[in-house]
Amino acid sequence: MAEGEQENQVPSVGPADGDPPAPPPPVSHISVPAAPAAGPMPGPPPMPTADRVHAAWQGRADTDYIFDYWTALGWTILTFGIYGFYVFYQLVRRMRDHNARRVELFDAALAFAWEEAGRSGLQDELTPSFQRADAHMTVLRGMTRDFREPAIWVVLAVIARGIVEIIAFVLLDQDLVKHDRSEVGVEYELSLIFGRFGQYLPVPDQSRVKGQNNYVGRIVATIFSLGIYLFWWYYNQMNDPNRHFQVNWPQEDALMAAVQQALR
């Protein structure tokens, strides 16, 4: 070998006999495999429709808050009105969350019923009922996008107490009427659909839908009573949804039982 070539040779780095092994190379010298191409991460498998019905049914303990007017009034007086902000928060929060939960309950029940209709060969026959139910569901889904963030409403009430409560009470009463009217329609179609599966669901009483309050009259009464009438308005805002929730529960229980029976 030429002399110039010997000078450019790299010496061996292997351990000699009896020498300790060479230390591993620095971390910076270790090659890291290239990351896979970016793409959507696989999500969890969709929840079975029957499980969705059960979850929404079970969730009413978190959404359907029941007020006791005299307890709320007592704590409001004892705290010099501070507890009233919590009451106002719950009035807005419970209707928002109840509406969202009922949308999920109905949506899951209709999806389960569509699957069951497919297994029974009844989809063509029951399609008109599903279409009518979906028209009512469109109204209910639209309500979930309304401005009903309870914390923001409380902040506004701190700034303009009295005026904000009146505005919220008008909106909440309109929500209750609109919500109940649409869900009665969904419940009626579900009773027809599950009836074809041999499962009994009570037909909703359409007369349960309350009429809207006389908002102008109530505002005038609040002004001329120097705010005293607002206590009665609070009472209505607590008790009307209380009754609404309590009417919903037996129908929800029957729906849950019908779904479980269909699975057997």
Rosetta constraint file for C-alpha pairs under 8 A:
AtomPair CA 1 CA 5 HARMONIC 6.65 0.50
AtomPair CA 1 CA 6 HARMONIC 6.95 0.50
AtomPair CA 2 CA 6 HARMONIC 6.59 0.50
AtomPair CA 3 CA 7 HARMONIC 6.69 0.50
AtomPair CA 4 CA 8 HARMONIC 6.81 0.50
AtomPair CA 5 CA 9 HARMONIC 6.61 0.50
AtomPair CA 13 CA 22 HARMONIC 7.99 0.50
AtomPair CA 14 CA 21 HARMONIC 7.99 0.50
AtomPair CA 14 CA 22 HARMONIC 7.38 0.50
AtomPair CA 15 CA 19 HARMONIC 5.78 0.50
AtomPair CA 15 CA 20 HARMONIC 6.80 0.50
AtomPair CA 15 CA 21 HARMONIC 5.76 0.50
AtomPair CA 15 CA 22 HARMONIC 6.50 0.50
AtomPair CA 25 CA 29 HARMONIC 6.19 0.50
AtomPair CA 25 CA 30 HARMONIC 7.34 0.50
AtomPair CA 26 CA 30 HARMONIC 7.17 0.50
AtomPair CA 47 CA 51 HARMONIC 6.46 0.50
AtomPair CA 47 CA 52 HARMONIC 6.45 0.50
AtomPair CA 48 CA 52 HARMONIC 6.40 0.50
AtomPair CA 49 CA 53 HARMONIC 6.32 0.50
AtomPair CA 49 CA 108 HARMONIC 5.41 0.50
AtomPair CA 49 CA 109 HARMONIC 7.13 0.50
AtomPair CA 49 CA 111 HARMONIC 6.44 0.50
AtomPair CA 49 CA 112 HARMONIC 5.27 0.50
AtomPair CA 50 CA 54 HARMONIC 6.36 0.50
AtomPair CA 50 CA 108 HARMONIC 7.23 0.50
AtomPair CA 50 CA 109 HARMONIC 7.45 0.50
AtomPair CA 50 CA 112 HARMONIC 6.31 0.50
AtomPair CA 50 CA 259 HARMONIC 6.72 0.50
AtomPair CA 50 CA 260 HARMONIC 7.76 0.50
AtomPair CA 51 CA 55 HARMONIC 6.10 0.50
AtomPair CA 52 CA 56 HARMONIC 6.18 0.50
AtomPair CA 52 CA 104 HARMONIC 7.76 0.50
AtomPair CA 52 CA 105 HARMONIC 7.26 0.50
AtomPair CA 52 CA 108 HARMONIC 5.77 0.50
AtomPair CA 53 CA 57 HARMONIC 6.04 0.50
AtomPair CA 53 CA 104 HARMONIC 7.72 0.50
AtomPair CA 53 CA 105 HARMONIC 5.37 0.50
AtomPair CA 53 CA 106 HARMONIC 7.87 0.50
AtomPair CA 53 CA 108 HARMONIC 5.41 0.50
AtomPair CA 53 CA 109 HARMONIC 5.96 0.50
AtomPair CA 53 CA 256 HARMONIC 7.01 0.50
AtomPair CA 54 CA 58 HARMONIC 5.99 0.50
AtomPair CA 54 CA 256 HARMONIC 6.72 0.50
AtomPair CA 55 CA 59 HARMONIC 6.04 0.50
AtomPair CA 56 CA 60 HARMONIC 7.05 0.50
AtomPair CA 56 CA 101 HARMONIC 5.97 0.50
AtomPair CA 56 CA 102 HARMONIC 7.38 0.50
AtomPair CA 56 CA 104 HARMONIC 6.37 0.50
AtomPair CA 56 CA 105 HARMONIC 5.16 0.50
AtomPair CA 57 CA 105 HARMONIC 6.67 0.50
AtomPair CA 57 CA 252 HARMONIC 6.65 0.50
AtomPair CA 57 CA 253 HARMONIC 7.76 0.50
AtomPair CA 57 CA 256 HARMONIC 7.25 0.50
AtomPair CA 59 CA 63 HARMONIC 6.67 0.50
AtomPair CA 59 CA 101 HARMONIC 7.33 0.50
AtomPair CA 60 CA 64 HARMONIC 5.35 0.50
AtomPair CA 60 CA 98 HARMONIC 7.47 0.50
AtomPair CA 60 CA 101 HARMONIC 7.48 0.50
AtomPair CA 61 CA 65 HARMONIC 7.42 0.50
AtomPair CA 63 CA 94 HARMONIC 5.55 0.50
AtomPair CA 63 CA 95 HARMONIC 7.93 0.50
AtomPair CA 63 CA 97 HARMONIC 5.41 0.50
AtomPair CA 63 CA 98 HARMONIC 5.27 0.50
AtomPair CA 63 CA 101 HARMONIC 7.51 0.50
AtomPair CA 64 CA 94 HARMONIC 6.04 0.50
AtomPair CA 64 CA 95 HARMONIC 7.88 0.50
AtomPair CA 64 CA 97 HARMONIC 7.88 0.50
AtomPair CA 64 CA 98 HARMONIC 6.01 0.50
AtomPair CA 64 CA 245 HARMONIC 6.42 0.50
AtomPair CA 65 CA 90 HARMONIC 7.71 0.50
AtomPair CA 65 CA 94 HARMONIC 6.06 0.50
AtomPair CA 65 CA 242 HARMONIC 7.79 0.50
AtomPair CA 66 CA 238 HARMONIC 7.78 0.50
AtomPair CA 66 CA 242 HARMONIC 5.59 0.50
AtomPair CA 67 CA 72 HARMONIC 7.47 0.50
AtomPair CA 67 CA 238 HARMONIC 5.82 0.50
AtomPair CA 67 CA 239 HARMONIC 7.21 0.50
AtomPair CA 67 CA 242 HARMONIC 6.92 0.50
AtomPair CA 68 CA 72 HARMONIC 6.24 0.50
AtomPair CA 68 CA 238 HARMONIC 7.71 0.50
AtomPair CA 69 CA 73 HARMONIC 6.03 0.50
AtomPair CA 69 CA 235 HARMONIC 6.18 0.50
AtomPair CA 69 CA 238 HARMONIC 6.83 0.50
AtomPair CA 69 CA 239 HARMONIC 7.85 0.50
AtomPair CA 70 CA 74 HARMONIC 5.97 0.50
AtomPair CA 71 CA 75 HARMONIC 6.28 0.50
AtomPair CA 72 CA 76 HARMONIC 6.13 0.50
AtomPair CA 72 CA 83 HARMONIC 7.77 0.50
AtomPair CA 72 CA 84 HARMONIC 7.64 0.50
AtomPair CA 72 CA 87 HARMONIC 7.03 0.50
AtomPair CA 73 CA 77 HARMONIC 6.26 0.50
AtomPair CA 73 CA 84 HARMONIC 7.86 0.50
AtomPair CA 74 CA 78 HARMONIC 6.19 0.50
AtomPair CA 75 CA 79 HARMONIC 6.04 0.50
AtomPair CA 75 CA 83 HARMONIC 6.15 0.50
AtomPair CA 75 CA 84 HARMONIC 7.99 0.50
AtomPair CA 76 CA 80 HARMONIC 6.14 0.50
AtomPair CA 76 CA 81 HARMONIC 4.74 0.50
AtomPair CA 76 CA 82 HARMONIC 6.28 0.50
AtomPair CA 76 CA 83 HARMONIC 4.68 0.50
AtomPair CA 76 CA 84 HARMONIC 5.16 0.50
AtomPair CA 77 CA 81 HARMONIC 5.82 0.50
AtomPair CA 79 CA 83 HARMONIC 6.01 0.50
AtomPair CA 81 CA 85 HARMONIC 7.47 0.50
AtomPair CA 82 CA 86 HARMONIC 7.52 0.50
AtomPair CA 83 CA 87 HARMONIC 6.45 0.50
AtomPair CA 84 CA 88 HARMONIC 6.14 0.50
AtomPair CA 85 CA 89 HARMONIC 6.10 0.50
AtomPair CA 85 CA 154 HARMONIC 6.38 0.50
AtomPair CA 85 CA 157 HARMONIC 7.85 0.50
AtomPair CA 86 CA 90 HARMONIC 6.24 0.50
AtomPair CA 87 CA 91 HARMONIC 6.22 0.50
AtomPair CA 88 CA 92 HARMONIC 6.51 0.50
AtomPair CA 88 CA 154 HARMONIC 6.89 0.50
AtomPair CA 88 CA 165 HARMONIC 7.70 0.50
AtomPair CA 89 CA 93 HARMONIC 5.96 0.50
AtomPair CA 89 CA 150 HARMONIC 5.22 0.50
AtomPair CA 89 CA 151 HARMONIC 6.60 0.50
AtomPair CA 89 CA 153 HARMONIC 7.38 0.50
AtomPair CA 89 CA 154 HARMONIC 6.06 0.50
AtomPair CA 90 CA 94 HARMONIC 5.67 0.50
AtomPair CA 90 CA 150 HARMONIC 7.46 0.50
AtomPair CA 91 CA 95 HARMONIC 6.72 0.50
AtomPair CA 91 CA 237 HARMONIC 7.28 0.50
AtomPair CA 91 CA 238 HARMONIC 7.10 0.50
AtomPair CA 92 CA 96 HARMONIC 6.39 0.50
AtomPair CA 92 CA 148 HARMONIC 6.55 0.50
AtomPair CA 92 CA 149 HARMONIC 7.47 0.50
AtomPair CA 92 CA 150 HARMONIC 5.36 0.50
AtomPair CA 92 CA 153 HARMONIC 7.93 0.50
AtomPair CA 92 CA 168 HARMONIC 7.85 0.50
AtomPair CA 92 CA 172 HARMONIC 7.37 0.50
AtomPair CA 93 CA 97 HARMONIC 6.12 0.50
AtomPair CA 93 CA 148 HARMONIC 7.44 0.50
AtomPair CA 93 CA 149 HARMONIC 7.19 0.50
AtomPair CA 93 CA 150 HARMONIC 5.32 0.50
AtomPair CA 94 CA 98 HARMONIC 5.77 0.50
AtomPair CA 95 CA 99 HARMONIC 6.00 0.50
AtomPair CA 95 CA 172 HARMONIC 7.56 0.50
AtomPair CA 95 CA 176 HARMONIC 7.93 0.50
AtomPair CA 95 CA 241 HARMONIC 7.82 0.50
AtomPair CA 96 CA 100 HARMONIC 6.40 0.50
AtomPair CA 96 CA 144 HARMONIC 7.08 0.50
AtomPair CA 96 CA 148 HARMONIC 6.30 0.50
AtomPair CA 96 CA 149 HARMONIC 7.98 0.50
AtomPair CA 97 CA 101 HARMONIC 6.07 0.50
AtomPair CA 98 CA 102 HARMONIC 6.12 0.50
AtomPair CA 99 CA 103 HARMONIC 6.26 0.50
AtomPair CA 99 CA 140 HARMONIC 7.35 0.50
AtomPair CA 99 CA 143 HARMONIC 7.65 0.50
AtomPair CA 99 CA 144 HARMONIC 6.87 0.50
AtomPair CA 99 CA 179 HARMONIC 7.36 0.50
AtomPair CA 100 CA 104 HARMONIC 6.43 0.50
AtomPair CA 100 CA 141 HARMONIC 7.84 0.50
AtomPair CA 100 CA 144 HARMONIC 6.11 0.50
AtomPair CA 101 CA 105 HARMONIC 6.14 0.50
AtomPair CA 102 CA 106 HARMONIC 6.04 0.50
AtomPair CA 103 CA 107 HARMONIC 5.91 0.50
AtomPair CA 103 CA 137 HARMONIC 7.21 0.50
AtomPair CA 103 CA 140 HARMONIC 6.43 0.50
AtomPair CA 103 CA 141 HARMONIC 6.53 0.50
AtomPair CA 104 CA 108 HARMONIC 5.96 0.50
AtomPair CA 105 CA 109 HARMONIC 6.08 0.50
AtomPair CA 106 CA 110 HARMONIC 5.99 0.50
AtomPair CA 106 CA 137 HARMONIC 7.97 0.50
AtomPair CA 106 CA 186 HARMONIC 7.42 0.50
AtomPair CA 107 CA 111 HARMONIC 6.16 0.50
AtomPair CA 107 CA 137 HARMONIC 7.77 0.50
AtomPair CA 108 CA 112 HARMONIC 6.07 0.50
AtomPair CA 109 CA 113 HARMONIC 6.04 0.50
AtomPair CA 109 CA 259 HARMONIC 7.92 0.50
AtomPair CA 110 CA 114 HARMONIC 6.08 0.50
AtomPair CA 110 CA 130 HARMONIC 7.42 0.50
AtomPair CA 110 CA 190 HARMONIC 7.42 0.50
AtomPair CA 111 CA 115 HARMONIC 6.37 0.50
AtomPair CA 112 CA 116 HARMONIC 6.19 0.50
AtomPair CA 112 CA 259 HARMONIC 7.97 0.50
AtomPair CA 113 CA 117 HARMONIC 5.95 0.50
AtomPair CA 113 CA 193 HARMONIC 7.26 0.50
AtomPair CA 113 CA 194 HARMONIC 7.27 0.50
AtomPair CA 114 CA 118 HARMONIC 6.22 0.50
AtomPair CA 114 CA 123 HARMONIC 6.84 0.50
AtomPair CA 115 CA 119 HARMONIC 6.42 0.50
AtomPair CA 116 CA 120 HARMONIC 6.18 0.50
AtomPair CA 117 CA 121 HARMONIC 5.85 0.50
AtomPair CA 117 CA 122 HARMONIC 4.72 0.50
AtomPair CA 117 CA 123 HARMONIC 5.02 0.50
AtomPair CA 117 CA 126 HARMONIC 7.63 0.50
AtomPair CA 117 CA 197 HARMONIC 7.89 0.50
AtomPair CA 118 CA 122 HARMONIC 6.12 0.50
AtomPair CA 118 CA 123 HARMONIC 5.51 0.50
AtomPair CA 122 CA 126 HARMONIC 6.05 0.50
AtomPair CA 123 CA 127 HARMONIC 5.75 0.50
AtomPair CA 126 CA 130 HARMONIC 6.49 0.50
AtomPair CA 126 CA 193 HARMONIC 6.74 0.50
AtomPair CA 127 CA 131 HARMONIC 6.13 0.50
AtomPair CA 128 CA 132 HARMONIC 6.20 0.50
AtomPair CA 129 CA 133 HARMONIC 6.12 0.50
AtomPair CA 129 CA 189 HARMONIC 5.63 0.50
AtomPair CA 129 CA 192 HARMONIC 7.65 0.50
AtomPair CA 129 CA 193 HARMONIC 7.13 0.50
AtomPair CA 130 CA 134 HARMONIC 6.08 0.50
AtomPair CA 130 CA 189 HARMONIC 7.24 0.50
AtomPair CA 131 CA 135 HARMONIC 6.38 0.50
AtomPair CA 132 CA 136 HARMONIC 6.74 0.50
AtomPair CA 132 CA 186 HARMONIC 7.87 0.50
AtomPair CA 132 CA 189 HARMONIC 7.38 0.50
AtomPair CA 133 CA 137 HARMONIC 6.21 0.50
AtomPair CA 133 CA 185 HARMONIC 6.63 0.50
AtomPair CA 133 CA 186 HARMONIC 4.88 0.50
AtomPair CA 133 CA 189 HARMONIC 6.00 0.50
AtomPair CA 133 CA 190 HARMONIC 7.85 0.50
AtomPair CA 134 CA 138 HARMONIC 6.14 0.50
AtomPair CA 134 CA 186 HARMONIC 7.84 0.50
AtomPair CA 135 CA 139 HARMONIC 7.02 0.50
AtomPair CA 136 CA 140 HARMONIC 6.60 0.50
AtomPair CA 136 CA 182 HARMONIC 5.10 0.50
AtomPair CA 136 CA 183 HARMONIC 6.95 0.50
AtomPair CA 136 CA 185 HARMONIC 6.36 0.50
AtomPair CA 136 CA 186 HARMONIC 6.24 0.50
AtomPair CA 137 CA 141 HARMONIC 5.97 0.50
AtomPair CA 137 CA 182 HARMONIC 7.24 0.50
AtomPair CA 137 CA 183 HARMONIC 7.75 0.50
AtomPair CA 137 CA 186 HARMONIC 7.20 0.50
AtomPair CA 138 CA 142 HARMONIC 6.12 0.50
AtomPair CA 139 CA 143 HARMONIC 6.48 0.50
AtomPair CA 139 CA 179 HARMONIC 7.98 0.50
AtomPair CA 139 CA 182 HARMONIC 6.87 0.50
AtomPair CA 140 CA 144 HARMONIC 6.95 0.50
AtomPair CA 140 CA 179 HARMONIC 6.36 0.50
AtomPair CA 140 CA 182 HARMONIC 6.78 0.50
AtomPair CA 140 CA 183 HARMONIC 7.63 0.50
AtomPair CA 141 CA 145 HARMONIC 7.43 0.50
AtomPair CA 142 CA 146 HARMONIC 7.31 0.50
AtomPair CA 143 CA 175 HARMONIC 7.80 0.50
AtomPair CA 143 CA 179 HARMONIC 7.97 0.50
AtomPair CA 148 CA 153 HARMONIC 7.57 0.50
AtomPair CA 149 CA 153 HARMONIC 6.43 0.50
AtomPair CA 150 CA 154 HARMONIC 6.21 0.50
AtomPair CA 151 CA 155 HARMONIC 6.38 0.50
AtomPair CA 152 CA 156 HARMONIC 6.24 0.50
AtomPair CA 153 CA 157 HARMONIC 6.12 0.50
AtomPair CA 153 CA 164 HARMONIC 7.61 0.50
AtomPair CA 154 CA 158 HARMONIC 6.27 0.50
AtomPair CA 155 CA 159 HARMONIC 6.54 0.50
AtomPair CA 156 CA 160 HARMONIC 6.12 0.50
AtomPair CA 156 CA 161 HARMONIC 7.56 0.50
AtomPair CA 156 CA 164 HARMONIC 6.55 0.50
AtomPair CA 157 CA 161 HARMONIC 4.48 0.50
AtomPair CA 157 CA 162 HARMONIC 7.09 0.50
AtomPair CA 157 CA 163 HARMONIC 7.63 0.50
AtomPair CA 157 CA 164 HARMONIC 5.26 0.50
AtomPair CA 157 CA 165 HARMONIC 6.59 0.50
AtomPair CA 160 CA 164 HARMONIC 6.04 0.50
AtomPair CA 161 CA 165 HARMONIC 6.74 0.50
AtomPair CA 162 CA 166 HARMONIC 6.26 0.50
AtomPair CA 162 CA 227 HARMONIC 7.81 0.50
AtomPair CA 163 CA 167 HARMONIC 6.42 0.50
AtomPair CA 164 CA 168 HARMONIC 6.09 0.50
AtomPair CA 165 CA 169 HARMONIC 5.96 0.50
AtomPair CA 166 CA 170 HARMONIC 6.31 0.50
AtomPair CA 166 CA 219 HARMONIC 7.47 0.50
AtomPair CA 167 CA 171 HARMONIC 6.42 0.50
AtomPair CA 168 CA 172 HARMONIC 5.96 0.50
AtomPair CA 169 CA 173 HARMONIC 6.02 0.50
AtomPair CA 169 CA 233 HARMONIC 7.89 0.50
AtomPair CA 169 CA 237 HARMONIC 6.99 0.50
AtomPair CA 170 CA 174 HARMONIC 6.28 0.50
AtomPair CA 170 CA 213 HARMONIC 8.00 0.50
AtomPair CA 170 CA 215 HARMONIC 6.72 0.50
AtomPair CA 171 CA 175 HARMONIC 6.06 0.50
AtomPair CA 172 CA 176 HARMONIC 6.17 0.50
AtomPair CA 172 CA 237 HARMONIC 7.93 0.50
AtomPair CA 173 CA 177 HARMONIC 6.39 0.50
AtomPair CA 173 CA 212 HARMONIC 6.66 0.50
AtomPair CA 173 CA 213 HARMONIC 7.15 0.50
AtomPair CA 173 CA 237 HARMONIC 7.55 0.50
AtomPair CA 174 CA 178 HARMONIC 6.08 0.50
AtomPair CA 174 CA 212 HARMONIC 6.55 0.50
AtomPair CA 175 CA 179 HARMONIC 5.73 0.50
AtomPair CA 176 CA 180 HARMONIC 5.93 0.50
AtomPair CA 176 CA 241 HARMONIC 7.37 0.50
AtomPair CA 177 CA 181 HARMONIC 6.10 0.50
AtomPair CA 177 CA 209 HARMONIC 6.36 0.50
AtomPair CA 177 CA 210 HARMONIC 6.12 0.50
AtomPair CA 177 CA 211 HARMONIC 6.74 0.50
AtomPair CA 177 CA 212 HARMONIC 6.66 0.50
AtomPair CA 178 CA 182 HARMONIC 6.33 0.50
AtomPair CA 179 CA 183 HARMONIC 6.11 0.50
AtomPair CA 180 CA 184 HARMONIC 6.00 0.50
AtomPair CA 180 CA 209 HARMONIC 5.94 0.50
AtomPair CA 181 CA 185 HARMONIC 6.70 0.50
AtomPair CA 181 CA 206 HARMONIC 7.79 0.50
AtomPair CA 181 CA 209 HARMONIC 6.03 0.50
AtomPair CA 182 CA 186 HARMONIC 6.57 0.50
AtomPair CA 183 CA 187 HARMONIC 6.03 0.50
AtomPair CA 184 CA 188 HARMONIC 6.11 0.50
AtomPair CA 184 CA 204 HARMONIC 6.04 0.50
AtomPair CA 184 CA 205 HARMONIC 7.67 0.50
AtomPair CA 184 CA 206 HARMONIC 6.50 0.50
AtomPair CA 185 CA 189 HARMONIC 6.45 0.50
AtomPair CA 186 CA 190 HARMONIC 6.16 0.50
AtomPair CA 187 CA 191 HARMONIC 6.15 0.50
AtomPair CA 187 CA 203 HARMONIC 7.07 0.50
AtomPair CA 187 CA 204 HARMONIC 6.34 0.50
AtomPair CA 188 CA 192 HARMONIC 6.54 0.50
AtomPair CA 188 CA 203 HARMONIC 5.65 0.50
AtomPair CA 188 CA 204 HARMONIC 6.06 0.50
AtomPair CA 189 CA 193 HARMONIC 6.17 0.50
AtomPair CA 190 CA 194 HARMONIC 5.95 0.50
AtomPair CA 190 CA 201 HARMONIC 7.51 0.50
AtomPair CA 191 CA 195 HARMONIC 5.88 0.50
AtomPair CA 191 CA 200 HARMONIC 7.03 0.50
AtomPair CA 191 CA 201 HARMONIC 4.85 0.50
AtomPair CA 191 CA 202 HARMONIC 6.37 0.50
AtomPair CA 191 CA 203 HARMONIC 5.94 0.50
AtomPair CA 192 CA 196 HARMONIC 6.61 0.50
AtomPair CA 193 CA 197 HARMONIC 6.95 0.50
AtomPair CA 194 CA 198 HARMONIC 6.47 0.50
AtomPair CA 194 CA 199 HARMONIC 5.19 0.50
AtomPair CA 194 CA 200 HARMONIC 6.61 0.50
AtomPair CA 194 CA 201 HARMONIC 6.84 0.50
AtomPair CA 194 CA 258 HARMONIC 7.52 0.50
AtomPair CA 195 CA 199 HARMONIC 5.10 0.50
AtomPair CA 195 CA 200 HARMONIC 5.61 0.50
AtomPair CA 195 CA 201 HARMONIC 7.02 0.50
AtomPair CA 197 CA 262 HARMONIC 7.70 0.50
AtomPair CA 199 CA 258 HARMONIC 5.63 0.50
AtomPair CA 199 CA 261 HARMONIC 7.61 0.50
AtomPair CA 199 CA 262 HARMONIC 7.52 0.50
AtomPair CA 200 CA 254 HARMONIC 7.77 0.50
AtomPair CA 200 CA 258 HARMONIC 6.93 0.50
AtomPair CA 201 CA 251 HARMONIC 7.34 0.50
AtomPair CA 201 CA 254 HARMONIC 6.01 0.50
AtomPair CA 201 CA 255 HARMONIC 6.45 0.50
AtomPair CA 201 CA 258 HARMONIC 7.33 0.50
AtomPair CA 202 CA 251 HARMONIC 6.72 0.50
AtomPair CA 202 CA 254 HARMONIC 7.53 0.50
AtomPair CA 213 CA 218 HARMONIC 7.98 0.50
AtomPair CA 214 CA 218 HARMONIC 6.21 0.50
AtomPair CA 215 CA 219 HARMONIC 6.12 0.50
AtomPair CA 216 CA 220 HARMONIC 6.19 0.50
AtomPair CA 217 CA 221 HARMONIC 6.09 0.50
AtomPair CA 218 CA 222 HARMONIC 6.08 0.50
AtomPair CA 218 CA 229 HARMONIC 7.77 0.50
AtomPair CA 218 CA 233 HARMONIC 7.95 0.50
AtomPair CA 219 CA 223 HARMONIC 6.26 0.50
AtomPair CA 220 CA 224 HARMONIC 6.16 0.50
AtomPair CA 221 CA 225 HARMONIC 5.90 0.50
AtomPair CA 221 CA 229 HARMONIC 6.21 0.50
AtomPair CA 222 CA 226 HARMONIC 6.16 0.50
AtomPair CA 222 CA 227 HARMONIC 4.83 0.50
AtomPair CA 222 CA 228 HARMONIC 6.40 0.50
AtomPair CA 222 CA 229 HARMONIC 4.81 0.50
AtomPair CA 222 CA 230 HARMONIC 5.78 0.50
AtomPair CA 223 CA 227 HARMONIC 5.97 0.50
AtomPair CA 225 CA 229 HARMONIC 6.05 0.50
AtomPair CA 227 CA 231 HARMONIC 7.75 0.50
AtomPair CA 228 CA 232 HARMONIC 7.74 0.50
AtomPair CA 229 CA 233 HARMONIC 6.53 0.50
AtomPair CA 230 CA 234 HARMONIC 6.11 0.50
AtomPair CA 231 CA 235 HARMONIC 6.37 0.50
AtomPair CA 232 CA 236 HARMONIC 6.43 0.50
AtomPair CA 233 CA 237 HARMONIC 6.20 0.50
AtomPair CA 234 CA 238 HARMONIC 6.26 0.50
AtomPair CA 235 CA 239 HARMONIC 6.13 0.50
AtomPair CA 236 CA 240 HARMONIC 5.63 0.50
AtomPair CA 237 CA 241 HARMONIC 6.80 0.50
AtomPair CA 238 CA 242 HARMONIC 6.30 0.50
AtomPair CA 239 CA 243 HARMONIC 6.19 0.50
AtomPair CA 240 CA 244 HARMONIC 6.28 0.50
AtomPair CA 241 CA 245 HARMONIC 6.05 0.50
AtomPair CA 242 CA 246 HARMONIC 6.32 0.50
AtomPair CA 243 CA 247 HARMONIC 6.17 0.50
AtomPair CA 244 CA 248 HARMONIC 6.34 0.50
AtomPair CA 245 CA 249 HARMONIC 6.38 0.50
AtomPair CA 246 CA 250 HARMONIC 7.59 0.50
AtomPair CA 247 CA 251 HARMONIC 7.42 0.50
AtomPair CA 248 CA 252 HARMONIC 6.19 0.50
AtomPair CA 249 CA 253 HARMONIC 6.13 0.50
AtomPair CA 250 CA 254 HARMONIC 6.19 0.50
AtomPair CA 251 CA 255 HARMONIC 6.15 0.50
AtomPair CA 252 CA 256 HARMONIC 6.14 0.50
AtomPair CA 253 CA 257 HARMONIC 6.18 0.50
AtomPair CA 254 CA 258 HARMONIC 6.12 0.50
AtomPair CA 255 CA 259 HARMONIC 6.27 0.50
AtomPair CA 256 CA 260 HARMONIC 6.29 0.50
AtomPair CA 257 CA 261 HARMONIC 6.08 0.50
AtomPair CA 258 CA 262 HARMONIC 6.13 0.50
AtomPair CA 259 CA 263 HARMONIC 6.47 0.50
AtomPair CA 260 CA 264 HARMONIC 6.91 0.50
